[in-house]
Amino acid sequence: MKLADLIPAWEKASGQQRLENRFSIELPPTDAARIHALAQMYPGKSVEAIVNDLLVAALDELETTMPYVPGYQVISKDDTGEPIYDDIGPSPLYRELKKKLLSTASA
């Protein structure tokens, strides 16, 4: 971001409620060493950037691997006419909570 972009960005963000997006965590020594080793291998990346990248990748993968648990209600049919059942696994609740938190933060 350029300096000239800061004030418009600050004005746009002014007064918006935001989700807490800074976290302080304590890692076991082994995990801390793994992160610092990556930072030394890739000196263009800060420790914080590496932790951020790893967390984003883990969350993305977690979202795509949440199990589908078929419920009892048919909500649609697939291309071959087979019934598709509602999902009673963790995915629907996760999506609902994420959407609620994001809408609250931007309201």
C-alpha positions as CSV (number, residue, x, y, z in Angstrom):
1,M,0.0,0.0,0.0
2,K,1.2,3.5,-0.8
3,L,1.2,6.4,1.6
4,A,-1.3,8.2,-0.6
5,D,-3.7,5.2,-0.2
6,L,-3.6,5.3,3.6
7,I,-6.0,8.2,4.4
8,P,-8.7,6.9,2.0
9,A,-8.4,3.4,3.5
10,W,-8.5,4.8,7.0
11,E,-11.6,6.9,6.2
12,K,-13.3,4.0,4.6
13,A,-12.6,1.8,7.7
14,S,-13.5,4.5,10.2
15,G,-16.3,3.6,12.4
16,Q,-16.6,0.0,11.2
17,Q,-16.9,-2.7,13.8
18,R,-14.2,-5.3,13.1
19,L,-13.6,-8.8,14.2
20,E,-10.5,-9.2,16.4
21,N,-7.8,-10.2,13.9
22,R,-4.7,-10.1,16.0
23,F,-3.9,-13.1,18.0
24,S,-1.2,-13.9,20.5
25,I,-0.3,-17.5,20.7
26,E,2.2,-19.6,22.5
27,L,3.7,-22.5,20.6
28,P,5.5,-25.5,21.8
29,P,9.2,-25.2,21.3
30,T,9.2,-27.7,18.4
31,D,6.5,-25.8,16.5
32,A,8.3,-22.5,17.1
33,A,11.5,-24.0,15.8
34,R,9.7,-25.2,12.7
35,I,8.3,-21.7,12.0
36,H,11.7,-20.0,12.6
37,A,13.4,-22.6,10.4
38,L,11.0,-21.6,7.6
39,A,11.6,-18.0,8.2
40,Q,15.4,-18.6,7.9
41,M,14.9,-20.6,4.7
42,Y,12.8,-17.8,3.2
43,P,14.3,-14.6,4.5
44,G,11.8,-12.5,2.4
45,K,9.0,-13.8,4.7
46,S,8.6,-12.6,8.3
47,V,7.7,-15.1,11.0
48,E,4.3,-13.4,11.2
49,A,3.8,-13.8,7.4
50,I,4.7,-17.5,7.6
51,V,2.3,-18.1,10.5
52,N,-0.4,-16.2,8.6
53,D,0.1,-18.2,5.4
54,L,0.1,-21.5,7.3
55,L,-3.1,-20.6,9.2
56,V,-4.9,-19.5,6.0
57,A,-3.9,-22.7,4.2
58,A,-4.9,-24.8,7.1
59,L,-8.3,-23.1,7.4
60,D,-8.9,-23.4,3.7
61,E,-8.1,-27.1,3.8
62,L,-10.2,-27.6,6.9
63,E,-13.2,-26.0,5.2
64,T,-12.9,-28.3,2.2
65,T,-12.5,-31.4,4.2
66,M,-15.3,-30.9,6.7
67,P,-17.4,-34.1,6.5
68,Y,-20.7,-34.2,4.8
69,V,-23.2,-36.0,6.9
70,P,-26.4,-36.8,5.0
71,G,-29.5,-36.0,6.9
72,Y,-33.0,-37.2,6.2
73,Q,-34.5,-34.5,4.1
74,V,-34.1,-34.6,0.3
75,I,-33.1,-31.1,-0.8
76,S,-32.4,-31.8,-4.5
77,K,-31.6,-34.5,-7.0
78,D,-28.3,-35.0,-8.8
79,D,-27.8,-35.3,-12.6
80,T,-28.9,-38.9,-12.6
81,G,-32.0,-38.3,-10.5
82,E,-30.5,-39.6,-7.2
83,P,-31.6,-37.8,-4.1
84,I,-29.3,-35.3,-2.4
85,Y,-29.9,-35.1,1.3
86,D,-29.4,-32.1,3.6
87,D,-26.1,-31.9,5.4
88,I,-26.3,-32.4,9.2
89,G,-22.6,-32.4,9.7
90,P,-20.5,-29.4,10.9
91,S,-20.3,-27.6,7.6
92,P,-23.7,-25.8,7.7
93,L,-23.2,-24.5,11.2
94,Y,-19.7,-23.4,10.4
95,R,-20.8,-21.5,7.3
96,E,-23.7,-19.9,9.2
97,L,-21.4,-18.7,12.1
98,K,-18.8,-17.4,9.7
99,K,-21.4,-15.5,7.7
100,K,-22.9,-14.1,10.9
101,L,-19.5,-13.0,12.3
102,L,-18.5,-11.4,9.0
103,S,-21.8,-9.5,8.7
104,T,-21.5,-8.3,12.3
105,A,-18.0,-7.1,11.7
106,S,-18.9,-5.1,8.6
107,A,-22.1,-3.7,9.9
